[in-house]
Amino acid sequence: MLKNEEIKRIFLENGFSVKEGESDLKPYVYQAARALLAGVEAELAALQQDVARYRWLRDTPDDASDFLNIRGDDFDHAIDAAMQAEPLAQQPSGNSEQLPDWPEDRGEHPQRGLGANP
């Protein structure tokens, strides 16, 4: 998160000014800057999750074709479920077939097929 000094510097470099008799920018300038940053940070977090999904699909040794018939948010949920299951499969003492629960309203699980939860 940017500090007030950094926000002030950016705004002053871009045409804002401190009013005569004032010592700083108005508080609403800092509030607006933080609101804009919060939106950008949320978008960045969503994009980073998409990148993680893409990289997982790209790098997964398994056949990623299981995911080709899934669309929209279901595609994201299927990949997320598979990504969460991966550490379970790598544990030597755990059941390698154990996958996270799959909501019944999502239909066919990409790795289990119909009958989502064993």
C-alpha positions in Angstrom: 0.0 0.0 0.0 1.3 3.4 -0.9 2.1 5.8 1.9 0.7 9.3 1.9 4.0 10.8 0.9 4.1 8.6 -2.2 0.5 9.5 -3.1 1.2 13.1 -2.6 4.4 13.0 -4.8 2.5 11.3 -7.6 -0.4 13.8 -7.5 1.9 16.8 -7.3 3.9 15.5 -10.3 0.6 15.2 -12.2 -0.8 18.7 -11.8 -2.3 18.7 -8.3 -1.3 21.4 -5.9 -1.5 22.1 -2.3 -3.9 25.0 -1.8 -2.5 28.3 -0.5 -2.5 28.3 3.3 -2.7 24.5 3.4 0.2 22.1 4.2 -1.1 19.0 2.5 -3.5 17.7 -0.1 -7.1 17.2 1.0 -7.9 13.9 2.8 -10.3 13.0 0.0 -7.4 12.9 -2.4 -5.7 10.1 -0.4 -9.1 8.3 0.1 -9.7 8.4 -3.7 -6.2 7.2 -4.4 -6.6 4.2 -2.0 -10.0 3.4 -3.5 -8.4 3.3 -7.0 -5.6 1.1 -5.7 -8.0 -1.3 -4.0 -9.7 -1.9 -7.3 -6.4 -2.4 -9.1 -5.2 -4.8 -6.4 -8.4 -6.8 -6.6 -8.0 -7.1 -10.4 -4.3 -8.0 -10.0 -5.2 -10.8 -7.6 -7.8 -12.2 -10.0 -5.2 -12.1 -12.9 -2.6 -13.7 -10.7 -5.0 -16.6 -10.0 -5.7 -16.9 -13.8 -1.9 -17.0 -14.4 -1.5 -19.7 -11.7 -4.3 -21.8 -13.4 -2.7 -21.4 -16.8 0.8 -22.4 -15.5 -0.6 -25.4 -13.7 -2.4 -26.5 -16.9 0.7 -25.9 -18.9 3.0 -27.7 -16.5 0.8 -30.5 -15.3 2.1 -34.0 -16.3 -1.4 -35.3 -16.4 -3.6 -35.2 -19.5 -5.2 -31.7 -19.4 -7.7 -32.7 -22.0 -10.0 -33.6 -19.1 -10.7 -29.9 -18.8 -11.6 -29.2 -22.5 -15.3 -29.7 -22.2 -15.7 -27.4 -19.2 -16.6 -23.7 -19.7 -16.8 -20.5 -17.8 -16.5 -20.4 -14.1 -16.8 -24.2 -14.0 -13.5 -24.3 -15.8 -11.8 -22.2 -13.1 -13.4 -24.3 -10.3 -12.3 -27.5 -11.9 -8.7 -26.3 -12.2 -8.8 -24.9 -8.7 -10.0 -28.3 -7.3 -7.3 -30.2 -9.3 -4.6 -27.7 -8.1 -5.7 -28.2 -4.5 -5.7 -32.0 -4.9 -2.2 -32.1 -6.2 -0.4 -31.8 -2.9 -2.6 -34.6 -1.5 -1.5 -36.9 -4.4 2.1 -36.2 -3.7 1.9 -37.3 0.0 3.4 -40.8 0.3 1.1 -41.9 3.2 -2.1 -40.3 1.8 -4.6 -41.7 -0.6 -3.5 -40.5 -4.1 -7.1 -40.7 -5.3 -8.3 -38.2 -2.7 -9.7 -35.1 -4.3 -11.5 -32.1 -2.8 -15.2 -32.0 -2.6 -16.9 -30.9 -5.8 -20.3 -29.1 -5.6 -23.0 -31.3 -7.0 -24.5 -28.4 -9.0 -21.2 -28.2 -11.0 -22.0 -31.4 -12.8 -19.2 -33.7 -13.9 -15.9 -33.5 -12.0 -13.0 -33.4 -14.5 -11.1 -36.2 -12.8 -13.9 -38.3 -11.2 -16.6 -38.0 -13.8 -20.3 -38.0 -12.7 -21.0 -38.8 -9.1 -18.8 -35.9 -8.0 -18.1 -36.9 -4.4 -17.0 -40.5 -3.6 
